[in-house]
């Protein structure tokens, strides 16, 4: 993941968000939905990608807000 992307993930029974290359955001959550909402808002504010992981750690969803540097014009 490129630096600055937002990732929502589960660890030790809690849902968290982190900014790639900058570490965890201070808040953690009981539910995936609550963490995803905060992660989405952070990604929208930063105009980055939001990666949402499943309980098993695999990527469940990805959403891009703003310019995606991986998009190559065809």
N, CA, C and O atoms as a Tripos MOL2 file, in Angstrom:
@<TRIPOS>MOLECULE
protein
  296   295    74     0     0
PROTEIN
NO_CHARGES

@<TRIPOS>ATOM
      1 N           0.8430   -1.1840    0.0000 N.3       1 UNK1
      2 CA          0.0000    0.0000    0.0000 C.3       1 UNK1
      3 C           0.8840    1.2410    0.0000 C.2       1 UNK1
      4 O           1.8880    1.2950    0.7100 O.2       1 UNK1
      5 N           0.5140    2.2200   -0.7840 N.am      2 UNK2
      6 CA          1.2730    3.4760   -0.7760 C.3       2 UNK2
      7 C           1.0900    4.2370    0.5360 C.2       2 UNK2
      8 O           0.0560    4.1350    1.1970 O.2       2 UNK2
      9 N           2.0960    4.9840    0.8830 N.am      3 UNK3
     10 CA          2.0490    5.8000    2.0840 C.3       3 UNK3
     11 C           0.8470    6.7370    2.0230 C.2       3 UNK3
     12 O           0.5610    7.3350    0.9860 O.2       3 UNK3
     13 N           0.1540    6.8530    3.1420 N.am      4 UNK4
     14 CA         -0.9860    7.7540    3.2480 C.3       4 UNK4
     15 C          -2.3290    7.0700    3.0880 C.2       4 UNK4
     16 O          -3.3500    7.6320    3.4840 O.2       4 UNK4
     17 N          -2.3600    5.8510    2.5070 N.am      5 UNK5
     18 CA         -3.6240    5.1320    2.3950 C.3       5 UNK5
     19 C          -4.1460    4.7810    3.7760 C.2       5 UNK5
     20 O          -3.3710    4.6110    4.7180 O.2       5 UNK5
     21 N          -5.4650    4.6750    3.8940 N.am      6 UNK6
     22 CA         -6.1160    4.3360    5.1590 C.3       6 UNK6
     23 C          -6.5040    2.8600    5.1200 C.2       6 UNK6
     24 O          -7.0530    2.3760    4.1300 O.2       6 UNK6
     25 N          -6.2130    2.1560    6.2070 N.am      7 UNK7
     26 CA         -6.5600    0.7410    6.3030 C.3       7 UNK7
     27 C          -7.3740    0.5010    7.5640 C.2       7 UNK7
     28 O          -6.9930    0.9320    8.6520 O.2       7 UNK7
     29 N          -8.5010   -0.1910    7.4090 N.am      8 UNK8
     30 CA         -9.3320   -0.6180    8.5370 C.3       8 UNK8
     31 C          -9.0610   -2.1050    8.7370 C.2       8 UNK8
     32 O          -9.1210   -2.8830    7.7850 O.2       8 UNK8
     33 N          -8.7620   -2.4990    9.9730 N.am      9 UNK9
     34 CA         -8.3870   -3.8860   10.2370 C.3       9 UNK9
     35 C          -8.8030   -4.2970   11.6490 C.2       9 UNK9
     36 O          -9.1590   -3.4540   12.4720 O.2       9 UNK9
     37 N          -8.7520   -5.5980   11.9180 N.am     10 UNK10
     38 CA         -9.1520   -6.1730   13.1990 C.3      10 UNK10
     39 C          -7.9420   -6.7850   13.8900 C.2      10 UNK10
     40 O          -7.1720   -7.5230   13.2750 O.2      10 UNK10
     41 N          -7.7810   -6.4740   15.1670 N.am     11 UNK11
     42 CA         -6.7010   -7.0720   15.9550 C.3      11 UNK11
     43 C          -7.1160   -7.1030   17.4240 C.2      11 UNK11
     44 O          -7.6930   -6.1430   17.9340 O.2      11 UNK11
     45 N          -6.8220   -8.1970   18.0890 N.am     12 UNK12
     46 CA         -7.0990   -8.3410   19.5240 C.3      12 UNK12
     47 C          -8.5400   -7.9930   19.8980 C.2      12 UNK12
     48 O          -8.7850   -7.3550   20.9220 O.2      12 UNK12
     49 N          -9.4900   -8.4150   19.0610 N.am     13 UNK13
     50 CA        -10.9030   -8.2050   19.3660 C.3      13 UNK13
     51 C         -11.4250   -6.8090   19.1050 C.2      13 UNK13
     52 O         -12.5680   -6.5090   19.4520 O.2      13 UNK13
     53 N         -10.6280   -5.9520   18.5070 N.am     14 UNK14
     54 CA        -11.0260   -4.5650   18.2490 C.3      14 UNK14
     55 C         -10.7910   -4.2200   16.7800 C.2      14 UNK14
     56 O          -9.9110   -4.7890   16.1330 O.2      14 UNK14
     57 N         -11.5800   -3.2890   16.2640 N.am     15 UNK15
     58 CA        -11.4080   -2.7610   14.9140 C.3      15 UNK15
     59 C         -10.6440   -1.4510   15.0060 C.2      15 UNK15
     60 O         -10.9370   -0.6100   15.8560 O.2      15 UNK15
     61 N          -9.6610   -1.2810   14.1240 N.am     16 UNK16
     62 CA         -8.8090   -0.0930   14.1420 C.3      16 UNK16
     63 C          -8.6060    0.4440   12.7380 C.2      16 UNK16
     64 O          -8.9170   -0.2130   11.7440 O.2      16 UNK16
     65 N          -8.0750    1.6580   12.6860 N.am     17 UNK17
     66 CA         -7.6740    2.2870   11.4280 C.3      17 UNK17
     67 C          -6.2320    2.7260   11.5520 C.2      17 UNK17
     68 O          -5.7700    3.1110   12.6260 O.2      17 UNK17
     69 N          -5.5290    2.6610   10.4360 N.am     18 UNK18
     70 CA         -4.1700    3.1940   10.4190 C.3      18 UNK18
     71 C          -3.9240    3.9100    9.1020 C.2      18 UNK18
     72 O          -4.5680    3.6370    8.0890 O.2      18 UNK18
     73 N          -2.9820    4.8240    9.1460 N.am     19 UNK19
     74 CA         -2.5230    5.5370    7.9630 C.3      19 UNK19
     75 C          -1.1940    4.9010    7.5740 C.2      19 UNK19
     76 O          -0.2370    4.9290    8.3480 O.2      19 UNK19
     77 N          -1.1370    4.3340    6.3880 N.am     20 UNK20
     78 CA          0.0800    3.6530    5.9440 C.3      20 UNK20
     79 C           1.2780    4.6030    6.0170 C.2      20 UNK20
     80 O           1.2620    5.6980    5.4550 O.2      20 UNK20
     81 N           2.3020    4.1580    6.7170 N.am     21 UNK21
     82 CA          3.5110    4.9520    6.8770 C.3      21 UNK21
     83 C           3.4780    5.9280    8.0380 C.2      21 UNK21
     84 O           4.4770    6.5860    8.3290 O.2      21 UNK21
     85 N           2.3150    6.0270    8.7140 N.am     22 UNK22
     86 CA          2.1810    6.9760    9.8180 C.3      22 UNK22
     87 C           1.6470    6.3440   11.0930 C.2      22 UNK22
     88 O           1.6410    6.9950   12.1380 O.2      22 UNK22
     89 N           1.2020    5.1060   11.0390 N.am     23 UNK23
     90 CA          0.7550    4.4040   12.2340 C.3      23 UNK23
     91 C          -0.7410    4.4670   12.4720 C.2      23 UNK23
     92 O          -1.5070    4.9990   11.6680 O.2      23 UNK23
     93 N          -1.1280    3.9010   13.6100 N.am     24 UNK24
     94 CA         -2.5380    3.7860   13.9770 C.3      24 UNK24
     95 C          -3.1540    5.1310   14.3250 C.2      24 UNK24
     96 O          -2.5010    6.0190   14.8730 O.2      24 UNK24
     97 N          -4.4390    5.2510   13.9850 N.am     25 UNK25
     98 CA         -5.2290    6.3740   14.4950 C.3      25 UNK25
     99 C          -5.5670    6.0380   15.9500 C.2      25 UNK25
    100 O          -5.6310    4.8600   16.2980 O.2      25 UNK25
    101 N          -5.7830    7.0300   16.7990 N.am     26 UNK26
    102 CA         -5.8900    6.7820   18.2400 C.3      26 UNK26
    103 C          -7.1260    6.0110   18.6960 C.2      26 UNK26
    104 O          -7.1070    5.4310   19.7820 O.2      26 UNK26
    105 N          -8.1730    5.9840   17.9260 N.am     27 UNK27
    106 CA         -9.4310    5.4010   18.3690 C.3      27 UNK27
    107 C          -9.5380    3.9500   17.8900 C.2      27 UNK27
    108 O          -9.0650    3.6230   16.8020 O.2      27 UNK27
    109 N         -10.1640    3.0700   18.7040 N.am     28 UNK28
    110 CA        -10.5200    1.7440   18.2210 C.3      28 UNK28
    111 C         -12.0060    1.5170   18.4750 C.2      28 UNK28
    112 O         -12.6430    2.2890   19.1910 O.2      28 UNK28
    113 N         -12.5630    0.4430   17.8780 N.am     29 UNK29
    114 CA        -14.0110    0.3000   17.7930 C.3      29 UNK29
    115 C         -14.4470   -1.1240   18.1090 C.2      29 UNK29
    116 O         -13.7000   -2.0810   17.9040 O.2      29 UNK29
    117 N         -15.6790   -1.2450   18.6160 N.am     30 UNK30
    118 CA        -16.2880   -2.5490   18.8680 C.3      30 UNK30
    119 C         -16.7490   -3.2050   17.5740 C.2      30 UNK30
    120 O         -16.7160   -4.4290   17.4470 O.2      30 UNK30
    121 N         -17.1780   -2.3940   16.6160 N.am     31 UNK31
    122 CA        -17.7480   -2.9420   15.3890 C.3      31 UNK31
    123 C         -16.9590   -2.5230   14.1520 C.2      31 UNK31
    124 O         -16.3270   -1.4670   14.1100 O.2      31 UNK31
    125 N         -17.0230   -3.3870   13.1570 N.am     32 UNK32
    126 CA        -16.4000   -3.1050   11.8640 C.3      32 UNK32
    127 C         -17.0250   -1.8560   11.2450 C.2      32 UNK32
    128 O         -16.3220   -1.0000   10.7070 O.2      32 UNK32
    129 N         -18.3480   -1.7620   11.3270 N.am     33 UNK33
    130 CA        -19.0660   -0.6550   10.7040 C.3      33 UNK33
    131 C         -18.6080    0.6970   11.2370 C.2      33 UNK33
    132 O         -18.4130    1.6380   10.4680 O.2      33 UNK33
    133 N         -18.4390    0.7930   12.5470 N.am     34 UNK34
    134 CA        -17.9980    2.0550   13.1510 C.3      34 UNK34
    135 C         -16.5870    2.4140   12.6880 C.2      34 UNK34
    136 O         -16.3050    3.5740   12.3860 O.2      34 UNK34
    137 N         -15.7020    1.4190   12.6340 N.am     35 UNK35
    138 CA        -14.3260    1.6730   12.1840 C.3      35 UNK35
    139 C         -14.2970    2.0560   10.7130 C.2      35 UNK35
    140 O         -13.5430    2.9460   10.3180 O.2      35 UNK35
    141 N         -15.1130    1.3900    9.8980 N.am     36 UNK36
    142 CA        -15.1600    1.6910    8.4590 C.3      36 UNK36
    143 C         -15.6320    3.1160    8.2290 C.2      36 UNK36
    144 O         -15.0940    3.8120    7.3690 O.2      36 UNK36
    145 N         -16.6230    3.5580    8.9800 N.am     37 UNK37
    146 CA        -17.1340    4.9220    8.8160 C.3      37 UNK37
    147 C         -16.0390    5.9560    9.0720 C.2      37 UNK37
    148 O         -15.8770    6.8970    8.2950 O.2      37 UNK37
    149 N         -15.2940    5.7840   10.1510 N.am     38 UNK38
    150 CA        -14.2120    6.7160   10.4840 C.3      38 UNK38
    151 C         -13.0840    6.6020    9.4540 C.2      38 UNK38
    152 O         -12.5230    7.6120    9.0300 O.2      38 UNK38
    153 N         -12.7550    5.3790    9.0570 N.am     39 UNK39
    154 CA        -11.7200    5.1810    8.0440 C.3      39 UNK39
    155 C         -12.0890    5.8080    6.7120 C.2      39 UNK39
    156 O         -11.2450    6.4080    6.0470 O.2      39 UNK39
    157 N         -13.3520    5.6690    6.3220 N.am     40 UNK40
    158 CA        -13.8300    6.2700    5.0720 C.3      40 UNK40
    159 C         -13.7030    7.7910    5.1120 C.2      40 UNK40
    160 O         -13.2310    8.4040    4.1540 O.2      40 UNK40
    161 N         -14.1230    8.3930    6.2150 N.am     41 UNK41
    162 CA        -14.0210    9.8520    6.3500 C.3      41 UNK41
    163 C         -12.5660   10.3020    6.2730 C.2      41 UNK41
    164 O         -12.2650   11.3210    5.6510 O.2      41 UNK41
    165 N         -11.6680    9.5540    6.8990 N.am     42 UNK42
    166 CA        -10.2440    9.8910    6.8700 C.3      42 UNK42
    167 C          -9.6950    9.7870    5.4420 C.2      42 UNK42
    168 O          -8.9530   10.6600    4.9910 O.2      42 UNK42
    169 N         -10.0600    8.7250    4.7430 N.am     43 UNK43
    170 CA         -9.6050    8.5480    3.3530 C.3      43 UNK43
    171 C         -10.1690    9.6430    2.4450 C.2      43 UNK43
    172 O          -9.4700   10.1420    1.5640 O.2      43 UNK43
    173 N         -11.4140   10.0090    2.6580 N.am     44 UNK44
    174 CA        -12.0060   11.0910    1.8590 C.3      44 UNK44
    175 C         -11.2890   12.4060    2.1210 C.2      44 UNK44
    176 O         -10.9910   13.1480    1.1850 O.2      44 UNK44
    177 N         -11.0080   12.7010    3.3890 N.am     45 UNK45
    178 CA        -10.2970   13.9340    3.7330 C.3      45 UNK45
    179 C          -8.9020   13.9580    3.1230 C.2      45 UNK45
    180 O          -8.4410   15.0020    2.6600 O.2      45 UNK45
    181 N          -8.2350   12.8160    3.1230 N.am     46 UNK46
    182 CA         -6.8700   12.7180    2.6020 C.3      46 UNK46
    183 C          -6.8250   12.5030    1.0920 C.2      46 UNK46
    184 O          -5.7750   12.6350    0.4630 O.2      46 UNK46
    185 N          -7.9970   12.1640    0.5170 N.am     47 UNK47
    186 CA         -8.0910   11.8520   -0.9180 C.3      47 UNK47
    187 C          -7.1830   10.6780   -1.2830 C.2      47 UNK47
    188 O          -6.3880   10.7460   -2.2210 O.2      47 UNK47
    189 N          -7.3290    9.5890   -0.5020 N.am     48 UNK48
    190 CA         -6.5070    8.3970   -0.6900 C.3      48 UNK48
    191 C          -7.3990    7.1720   -0.8230 C.2      48 UNK48
    192 O          -8.6230    7.2810   -0.8820 O.2      48 UNK48
    193 N          -6.7770    6.0280   -0.8700 N.am     49 UNK49
    194 CA         -7.5070    4.7670   -0.9190 C.3      49 UNK49
    195 C          -7.8410    4.3130    0.5000 C.2      49 UNK49
    196 O          -7.0890    4.5680    1.4400 O.2      49 UNK49
    197 N          -8.9870    3.6320    0.6380 N.am     50 UNK50
    198 CA         -9.3970    3.0420    1.9070 C.3      50 UNK50
    199 C          -9.4650    1.5340    1.6970 C.2      50 UNK50
    200 O         -10.2680    1.0510    0.8980 O.2      50 UNK50
    201 N          -8.6350    0.8010    2.4030 N.am     51 UNK51
    202 CA         -8.5990   -0.6500    2.3390 C.3      51 UNK51
    203 C          -9.2820   -1.1790    3.5900 C.2      51 UNK51
    204 O          -8.9300   -0.7960    4.7050 O.2      51 UNK51
    205 N         -10.2610   -2.0610    3.4040 N.am     52 UNK52
    206 CA        -11.0130   -2.6130    4.5220 C.3      52 UNK52
    207 C         -10.7510   -4.1170    4.5560 C.2      52 UNK52
    208 O         -11.0890   -4.8390    3.6190 O.2      52 UNK52
    209 N         -10.1500   -4.5700    5.6360 N.am     53 UNK53
    210 CA         -9.7870   -5.9820    5.7720 C.3      53 UNK53
    211 C         -10.8950   -6.7630    6.4760 C.2      53 UNK53
    212 O         -11.6570   -6.2180    7.2740 O.2      53 UNK53
    213 N         -10.9600   -8.0440    6.1590 N.am     54 UNK54
    214 CA        -11.8720   -8.9690    6.8320 C.3      54 UNK54
    215 C         -11.2190   -9.4370    8.1360 C.2      54 UNK54
    216 O         -10.0580   -9.1270    8.4050 O.2      54 UNK54
    217 N         -11.9710  -10.1790    8.9320 N.am     55 UNK55
    218 CA        -11.4360  -10.7220   10.1870 C.3      55 UNK55
    219 C         -10.1750  -11.5450    9.9600 C.2      55 UNK55
    220 O          -9.2700  -11.5310   10.7940 O.2      55 UNK55
    221 N         -10.1030  -12.2650    8.8380 N.am     56 UNK56
    222 CA         -8.9410  -13.1230    8.5720 C.3      56 UNK56
    223 C          -7.7470  -12.3610    8.0020 C.2      56 UNK56
    224 O          -6.7090  -12.9570    7.7150 O.2      56 UNK56
    225 N          -7.8930  -11.0340    7.8350 N.am     57 UNK57
    226 CA         -6.7910  -10.2040    7.3570 C.3      57 UNK57
    227 C          -6.7480   -9.9980    5.8510 C.2      57 UNK57
    228 O          -5.9780   -9.1720    5.3610 O.2      57 UNK57
    229 N          -7.5590  -10.7330    5.1190 N.am     58 UNK58
    230 CA         -7.5890  -10.5300    3.6720 C.3      58 UNK58
    231 C          -8.3850   -9.2660    3.3440 C.2      58 UNK58
    232 O          -9.2190   -8.8230    4.1340 O.2      58 UNK58
    233 N          -8.1180   -8.7000    2.1810 N.am     59 UNK59
    234 CA         -8.8160   -7.4800    1.7720 C.3      59 UNK59
    235 C         -10.2450   -7.8220    1.3920 C.2      59 UNK59
    236 O         -10.4890   -8.6870    0.5510 O.2      59 UNK59
    237 N         -11.1840   -7.1310    2.0220 N.am     60 UNK60
    238 CA        -12.6040   -7.3170    1.7300 C.3      60 UNK60
    239 C         -13.1220   -6.2880    0.7510 C.2      60 UNK60
    240 O         -13.8980   -6.6140   -0.1480 O.2      60 UNK60
    241 N         -12.6970   -5.0380    0.9210 N.am     61 UNK61
    242 CA        -13.1540   -3.9330    0.0740 C.3      61 UNK61
    243 C         -12.0310   -2.9280   -0.0950 C.2      61 UNK61
    244 O         -11.1340   -2.8190    0.7410 O.2      61 UNK61
    245 N         -12.1040   -2.1970   -1.1980 N.am     62 UNK62
    246 CA        -11.1900   -1.0710   -1.4560 C.3      62 UNK62
    247 C         -12.0150    0.0380   -2.0950 C.2      62 UNK62
    248 O         -12.8630   -0.2100   -2.9520 O.2      62 UNK62
    249 N         -11.7490    1.2520   -1.6640 N.am     63 UNK63
    250 CA        -12.4260    2.4120   -2.2450 C.3      63 UNK63
    251 C         -11.3980    3.5180   -2.4190 C.2      63 UNK63
    252 O         -10.5750    3.7610   -1.5370 O.2      63 UNK63
    253 N         -11.4550    4.1780   -3.5540 N.am     64 UNK64
    254 CA        -10.5260    5.2600   -3.8340 C.3      64 UNK64
    255 C         -11.2860    6.5820   -3.8080 C.2      64 UNK64
    256 O         -12.3350    6.7250   -4.4360 O.2      64 UNK64
    257 N         -10.7390    7.5410   -3.0730 N.am     65 UNK65
    258 CA        -11.3400    8.8700   -2.9510 C.3      65 UNK65
    259 C         -10.3250    9.8840   -3.4640 C.2      65 UNK65
    260 O          -9.3370   10.1820   -2.7930 O.2      65 UNK65
    261 N         -10.5720   10.4020   -4.6390 N.am     66 UNK66
    262 CA         -9.6220   11.3450   -5.2220 C.3      66 UNK66
    263 C          -8.7600   10.6590   -6.2520 C.2      66 UNK66
    264 O          -9.1380    9.6220   -6.7960 O.2      66 UNK66
    265 N          -7.6220   11.2230   -6.5190 N.am     67 UNK67
    266 CA         -6.7090   10.7150   -7.5360 C.3      67 UNK67
    267 C          -6.0900    9.3960   -7.0970 C.2      67 UNK67
    268 O          -5.5510    9.2910   -5.9950 O.2      67 UNK67
    269 N          -6.1680    8.3920   -7.9630 N.am     68 UNK68
    270 CA         -5.5540    7.0940   -7.6970 C.3      68 UNK68
    271 C          -4.2990    6.9790   -8.5550 C.2      68 UNK68
    272 O          -4.4030    6.8220   -9.7710 O.2      68 UNK68
    273 N          -3.1000    7.0550   -7.9390 N.am     69 UNK69
    274 CA         -1.8680    7.0060   -8.7200 C.3      69 UNK69
    275 C          -1.6540    5.6790   -9.4320 C.2      69 UNK69
    276 O          -0.7940    5.5850  -10.3090 O.2      69 UNK69
    277 N          -2.4220    4.6490   -9.0720 N.am     70 UNK70
    278 CA         -2.3040    3.3620   -9.7430 C.3      70 UNK70
    279 C          -3.1330    3.3150  -11.0150 C.2      70 UNK70
    280 O          -2.9690    2.4000  -11.8220 O.2      70 UNK70
    281 N          -4.0270    4.2930  -11.2080 N.am     71 UNK71
    282 CA         -4.8230    4.3730  -12.4320 C.3      71 UNK71
    283 C          -3.9700    4.8710  -13.5700 C.2      71 UNK71
    284 O          -3.4750    5.9970  -13.5320 O.2      71 UNK71
    285 N          -3.7930    4.0610  -14.5650 N.am     72 UNK72
    286 CA         -2.9980    4.4620  -15.7170 C.3      72 UNK72
    287 C          -3.9540    4.7170  -16.8690 C.2      72 UNK72
    288 O          -4.6660    3.8050  -17.2890 O.2      72 UNK72
    289 N          -3.9870    5.9460  -17.3920 N.am     73 UNK73
    290 CA         -4.9050    6.2480  -18.5010 C.3      73 UNK73
    291 C          -4.6470    5.3050  -19.6680 C.2      73 UNK73
    292 O          -3.5010    5.0240  -20.0180 O.2      73 UNK73
    293 N          -5.7440    4.8180  -20.2670 N.am     74 UNK74
    294 CA         -5.6190    3.8670  -21.3530 C.3      74 UNK74
    295 C          -5.7430    4.5270  -22.6430 C.2      74 UNK74
    296 O          -5.6620    3.8720  -23.6820 O.2      74 UNK74
@<TRIPOS>BOND
     1     1     2 1
     2     2     3 1
     3     3     4 2
     4     3     5 am
     5     5     6 1
     6     6     7 1
     7     7     8 2
     8     7     9 am
     9     9    10 1
    10    10    11 1
    11    11    12 2
    12    11    13 am
    13    13    14 1
    14    14    15 1
    15    15    16 2
    16    15    17 am
    17    17    18 1
    18    18    19 1
    19    19    20 2
    20    19    21 am
    21    21    22 1
    22    22    23 1
    23    23    24 2
    24    23    25 am
    25    25    26 1
    26    26    27 1
    27    27    28 2
    28    27    29 am
    29    29    30 1
    30    30    31 1
    31    31    32 2
    32    31    33 am
    33    33    34 1
    34    34    35 1
    35    35    36 2
    36    35    37 am
    37    37    38 1
    38    38    39 1
    39    39    40 2
    40    39    41 am
    41    41    42 1
    42    42    43 1
    43    43    44 2
    44    43    45 am
    45    45    46 1
    46    46    47 1
    47    47    48 2
    48    47    49 am
    49    49    50 1
    50    50    51 1
    51    51    52 2
    52    51    53 am
    53    53    54 1
    54    54    55 1
    55    55    56 2
    56    55    57 am
    57    57    58 1
    58    58    59 1
    59    59    60 2
    60    59    61 am
    61    61    62 1
    62    62    63 1
    63    63    64 2
    64    63    65 am
    65    65    66 1
    66    66    67 1
    67    67    68 2
    68    67    69 am
    69    69    70 1
    70    70    71 1
    71    71    72 2
    72    71    73 am
    73    73    74 1
    74    74    75 1
    75    75    76 2
    76    75    77 am
    77    77    78 1
    78    78    79 1
    79    79    80 2
    80    79    81 am
    81    81    82 1
    82    82    83 1
    83    83    84 2
    84    83    85 am
    85    85    86 1
    86    86    87 1
    87    87    88 2
    88    87    89 am
    89    89    90 1
    90    90    91 1
    91    91    92 2
    92    91    93 am
    93    93    94 1
    94    94    95 1
    95    95    96 2
    96    95    97 am
    97    97    98 1
    98    98    99 1
    99    99   100 2
   100    99   101 am
   101   101   102 1
   102   102   103 1
   103   103   104 2
   104   103   105 am
   105   105   106 1
   106   106   107 1
   107   107   108 2
   108   107   109 am
   109   109   110 1
   110   110   111 1
   111   111   112 2
   112   111   113 am
   113   113   114 1
   114   114   115 1
   115   115   116 2
   116   115   117 am
   117   117   118 1
   118   118   119 1
   119   119   120 2
   120   119   121 am
   121   121   122 1
   122   122   123 1
   123   123   124 2
   124   123   125 am
   125   125   126 1
   126   126   127 1
   127   127   128 2
   128   127   129 am
   129   129   130 1
   130   130   131 1
   131   131   132 2
   132   131   133 am
   133   133   134 1
   134   134   135 1
   135   135   136 2
   136   135   137 am
   137   137   138 1
   138   138   139 1
   139   139   140 2
   140   139   141 am
   141   141   142 1
   142   142   143 1
   143   143   144 2
   144   143   145 am
   145   145   146 1
   146   146   147 1
   147   147   148 2
   148   147   149 am
   149   149   150 1
   150   150   151 1
   151   151   152 2
   152   151   153 am
   153   153   154 1
   154   154   155 1
   155   155   156 2
   156   155   157 am
   157   157   158 1
   158   158   159 1
   159   159   160 2
   160   159   161 am
   161   161   162 1
   162   162   163 1
   163   163   164 2
   164   163   165 am
   165   165   166 1
   166   166   167 1
   167   167   168 2
   168   167   169 am
   169   169   170 1
   170   170   171 1
   171   171   172 2
   172   171   173 am
   173   173   174 1
   174   174   175 1
   175   175   176 2
   176   175   177 am
   177   177   178 1
   178   178   179 1
   179   179   180 2
   180   179   181 am
   181   181   182 1
   182   182   183 1
   183   183   184 2
   184   183   185 am
   185   185   186 1
   186   186   187 1
   187   187   188 2
   188   187   189 am
   189   189   190 1
   190   190   191 1
   191   191   192 2
   192   191   193 am
   193   193   194 1
   194   194   195 1
   195   195   196 2
   196   195   197 am
   197   197   198 1
   198   198   199 1
   199   199   200 2
   200   199   201 am
   201   201   202 1
   202   202   203 1
   203   203   204 2
   204   203   205 am
   205   205   206 1
   206   206   207 1
   207   207   208 2
   208   207   209 am
   209   209   210 1
   210   210   211 1
   211   211   212 2
   212   211   213 am
   213   213   214 1
   214   214   215 1
   215   215   216 2
   216   215   217 am
   217   217   218 1
   218   218   219 1
   219   219   220 2
   220   219   221 am
   221   221   222 1
   222   222   223 1
   223   223   224 2
   224   223   225 am
   225   225   226 1
   226   226   227 1
   227   227   228 2
   228   227   229 am
   229   229   230 1
   230   230   231 1
   231   231   232 2
   232   231   233 am
   233   233   234 1
   234   234   235 1
   235   235   236 2
   236   235   237 am
   237   237   238 1
   238   238   239 1
   239   239   240 2
   240   239   241 am
   241   241   242 1
   242   242   243 1
   243   243   244 2
   244   243   245 am
   245   245   246 1
   246   246   247 1
   247   247   248 2
   248   247   249 am
   249   249   250 1
   250   250   251 1
   251   251   252 2
   252   251   253 am
   253   253   254 1
   254   254   255 1
   255   255   256 2
   256   255   257 am
   257   257   258 1
   258   258   259 1
   259   259   260 2
   260   259   261 am
   261   261   262 1
   262   262   263 1
   263   263   264 2
   264   263   265 am
   265   265   266 1
   266   266   267 1
   267   267   268 2
   268   267   269 am
   269   269   270 1
   270   270   271 1
   271   271   272 2
   272   271   273 am
   273   273   274 1
   274   274   275 1
   275   275   276 2
   276   275   277 am
   277   277   278 1
   278   278   279 1
   279   279   280 2
   280   279   281 am
   281   281   282 1
   282   282   283 1
   283   283   284 2
   284   283   285 am
   285   285   286 1
   286   286   287 1
   287   287   288 2
   288   287   289 am
   289   289   290 1
   290   290   291 1
   291   291   292 2
   292   291   293 am
   293   293   294 1
   294   294   295 1
   295   295   296 2
@<TRIPOS>SUBSTRUCTURE
     1 UNK1         2 RESIDUE 1 A UNK
     2 UNK2         6 RESIDUE 1 A UNK
     3 UNK3        10 RESIDUE 1 A UNK
     4 UNK4        14 RESIDUE 1 A UNK
     5 UNK5        18 RESIDUE 1 A UNK
     6 UNK6        22 RESIDUE 1 A UNK
     7 UNK7        26 RESIDUE 1 A UNK
     8 UNK8        30 RESIDUE 1 A UNK
     9 UNK9        34 RESIDUE 1 A UNK
    10 UNK10       38 RESIDUE 1 A UNK
    11 UNK11       42 RESIDUE 1 A UNK
    12 UNK12       46 RESIDUE 1 A UNK
    13 UNK13       50 RESIDUE 1 A UNK
    14 UNK14       54 RESIDUE 1 A UNK
    15 UNK15       58 RESIDUE 1 A UNK
    16 UNK16       62 RESIDUE 1 A UNK
    17 UNK17       66 RESIDUE 1 A UNK
    18 UNK18       70 RESIDUE 1 A UNK
    19 UNK19       74 RESIDUE 1 A UNK
    20 UNK20       78 RESIDUE 1 A UNK
    21 UNK21       82 RESIDUE 1 A UNK
    22 UNK22       86 RESIDUE 1 A UNK
    23 UNK23       90 RESIDUE 1 A UNK
    24 UNK24       94 RESIDUE 1 A UNK
    25 UNK25       98 RESIDUE 1 A UNK
    26 UNK26      102 RESIDUE 1 A UNK
    27 UNK27      106 RESIDUE 1 A UNK
    28 UNK28      110 RESIDUE 1 A UNK
    29 UNK29      114 RESIDUE 1 A UNK
    30 UNK30      118 RESIDUE 1 A UNK
    31 UNK31      122 RESIDUE 1 A UNK
    32 UNK32      126 RESIDUE 1 A UNK
    33 UNK33      130 RESIDUE 1 A UNK
    34 UNK34      134 RESIDUE 1 A UNK
    35 UNK35      138 RESIDUE 1 A UNK
    36 UNK36      142 RESIDUE 1 A UNK
    37 UNK37      146 RESIDUE 1 A UNK
    38 UNK38      150 RESIDUE 1 A UNK
    39 UNK39      154 RESIDUE 1 A UNK
    40 UNK40      158 RESIDUE 1 A UNK
    41 UNK41      162 RESIDUE 1 A UNK
    42 UNK42      166 RESIDUE 1 A UNK
    43 UNK43      170 RESIDUE 1 A UNK
    44 UNK44      174 RESIDUE 1 A UNK
    45 UNK45      178 RESIDUE 1 A UNK
    46 UNK46      182 RESIDUE 1 A UNK
    47 UNK47      186 RESIDUE 1 A UNK
    48 UNK48      190 RESIDUE 1 A UNK
    49 UNK49      194 RESIDUE 1 A UNK
    50 UNK50      198 RESIDUE 1 A UNK
    51 UNK51      202 RESIDUE 1 A UNK
    52 UNK52      206 RESIDUE 1 A UNK
    53 UNK53      210 RESIDUE 1 A UNK
    54 UNK54      214 RESIDUE 1 A UNK
    55 UNK55      218 RESIDUE 1 A UNK
    56 UNK56      222 RESIDUE 1 A UNK
    57 UNK57      226 RESIDUE 1 A UNK
    58 UNK58      230 RESIDUE 1 A UNK
    59 UNK59      234 RESIDUE 1 A UNK
    60 UNK60      238 RESIDUE 1 A UNK
    61 UNK61      242 RESIDUE 1 A UNK
    62 UNK62      246 RESIDUE 1 A UNK
    63 UNK63      250 RESIDUE 1 A UNK
    64 UNK64      254 RESIDUE 1 A UNK
    65 UNK65      258 RESIDUE 1 A UNK
    66 UNK66      262 RESIDUE 1 A UNK
    67 UNK67      266 RESIDUE 1 A UNK
    68 UNK68      270 RESIDUE 1 A UNK
    69 UNK69      274 RESIDUE 1 A UNK
    70 UNK70      278 RESIDUE 1 A UNK
    71 UNK71      282 RESIDUE 1 A UNK
    72 UNK72      286 RESIDUE 1 A UNK
    73 UNK73      290 RESIDUE 1 A UNK
    74 UNK74      294 RESIDUE 1 A UNK
